[in-house]
Amino acid sequence: METVITVAVIILMIAMGMFLIHLLNAQHDERIAAFHYSEAPRGSGRRSRPSRQPPNPLNRP
């Protein structure tokens, strides 16, 4: 009887682990789908380059 309970507990733990991995994979897939590869993520360390033209103080072209 103890063997049956032990095997049942092991199977239950494996099933719970599989379910947890499934949930984590689904969450990861949602994050990947939401990320736009064409945009730099915030805080990536990239800085915009300063413009080569001096600022026009009179706002005229």
Number of C-alpha atoms within 10 A of each C-alpha: 5 7 8 9 10 11 11 12 12 12 12 12 12 12 12 12 12 12 12 12 12 12 12 12 12 12 11 12 11 11 10 11 9 9 11 9 9 6 7 11 11 7 7 7 8 9 7 6 6 7 7 6 6 7 8 8 6 6 6 5 4
